[in-house]
């Protein structure tokens, strides 16, 4: 029977203080090493930016050093729309960061700070990751402070959200995120498996992480700041599924769906004549189109069916 990694859940660890000895000294040493590769992110966003309605204009997050030459990985929702991003390392050195690439498909963002020789974490693909494997999370709780929690991988597979977002290979874990989103999910060797994105306490899985594979597979595009030549369609809707139907729960003001006349409570029955039964099928049918293309939706509103034509938008352009 495999011995579980005994990493305690630590209270806030201020910069400059060592961890108290835990159940396994090797685990304490590992966490102390990993902590040096984590950072705190603060982003300031103009109040006029459309993301402020959902996320506010002052945001904080966690981040992970992935390259000694100053590359830092975090989640996109922390920095989207920001006119200034500051990264503070564990030794309290602070830098104004450049946003190199925001990837709305994966939900990752790559930042660069003007520093060399940083303690970067090795990255691990999820190809050999299995449910039940021990993992732990490091998260910032403010400049100079961090928390650590441990758990196990509970799920590896597809995930869809109530906005237009799907991960084909997400990681869910029983480790609860102890601080701000954007921190590393790590294995027992201190390798970065993923970037922690969402808290999923309501479904008993605690934390969702975006696999490091998304960065590794697209690293050249991330570093170049390149975006896909063909941007996929986007409506700016929030949805939930009820008994094999997809219902609109919200609309982003000024987004393509809002401008086309979609309303909260509309049931989306079909896209271009193809039946919609769940959120993932809706998103996939939408993404068969590119931004700027016309999409025909069959909806049920009140007691009647309606047909609407929507000019698909570009999420990256909308939030630029």
Secondary structure, 3 states (H helix, E strand, C coil): CCCCCCCCCECCCCCCCCCCCCCCHHHHHHHHHHHCCEEEEEEEECCCCCCHHHHCCEEEEEEEEEECCCEEEEEHHHHCCEEEEEEEECCCCEEECEEEEEECCCCEEEEECCCCCCCCCCECCCCCCCCCCEEEEEEEEECCEEEEEEEEEEEEEEEECCCCCEEEEEEEECCCCCCCCCCEEECCCCCEEEEEEEEEHHHCCEEEEEECHHHHHCHHHHHHCCCCCCCECECCEEEEEECCEEEEEEECCCCHHHHHCCCCCCEEEEECCEECCCHHHHHHHHHCCECCCEEEEEEEECCEEEEEEEECECHHHHCC
